Amino acid sequence: MLWLMMICAFANELSAQQNQKVSYTAYQFVGEIQIDGQVDKTWYSGQWSQSWRDIVTGEEGLYRTRFKSAWDKENLYFLVEAIDPDISASIDTNHAPLFKYDHTIELFLDPHGDQSNYYELQINAQGARWELTLDKPYSSGGKASSPNELENMRYAIGINGTLNDASDIDHSWIVEIAIPWSSMDKLDITSSQSLPDMRINLSRVFQDDDDYDAAGQYWLWQPMDEFNIHKPQDWGLLQFR
C-alpha cells in the first residue's frame, strides 16, 4: 500500500509541475532591433524561455524550441529558435493553414485575457504566414476571421543550415517578429503606455508525416493538458517591465 501511495504522490507532483502556468518578463528595449532573422547582440540581454513541451503530456519536445520577447514604444518583439536537423517547408504562399502541412511556429495573443478577439500567427521556414483573429474560442462557437492581418507587422526567417535538403544535417531556424502597437487596434491595444500583462502562447508544430491524418507533434510554451490550444484562459503570461 505504501508503494502505491508513493507512486500516486509522485504522479500527482509530476502532473502539477507539467500543468503549472508559465510566465515570461519582457523588458523595454532601448535602441533598435533589426528584424533580420539573426540572434544578434541586440537580443543578448534577454532571457530565453524554458524549452517548449508536449501539448498534452508536458514532456519536453524532441528538439529544443524557445523564445525571447522585448518591447519598445513602437513594437512588441518575439524571437523564436527551433532546433531542427532537417529544416523543410513546402508552402511558399500566404493565407494557407500551414500547421496542416509544414513545420510551423505559431504565436497566440490575448491582450486582455478575456478569451475574446485574440490573434493567431503561423509562420513556416519559407516565410509563408497565416494571420487570423477569433472572436472567441472554437469550443464556444467562435469564428475565425482570415486573413486578418496586423498592419505593418514585420518578420524574418533565419536558416542555420539548408532549406529542403535532406542530404545534410541542419542546426536550427529562427523566426523574428515585430508587431506595432499601433496595429493592435483589432485587439483593443493601441499604445505601449501602461501595458497590461498579456495572455500568450507559442506553439511549434513538428509535422513528421506528409499525411495530416497522421498528425505531427505539438510543442508549446504552455502545455494545455488536452489536444486543444484554443483555451486562452490557460495560456502563459507575458509581463512587461
Protein Blocks (a to p, Z undefined) as FASTA:
>chain_A
ZZmmmmmmmmmmmmmmmmpccdddddddedjdddehpacfklmmpccddddddfklopac
fbdcdddddddfkbccdddddddfbdcdfbfcehiafklmmccddddddfkonopaiadd
dddfkopacddddfbdfklopacddddddehiacddddeddehiakbccfbdcddddddf
klmmmnopabfghpacddddddddddfbfblklccddddfbdghiacfblmklmccdddZ
Z
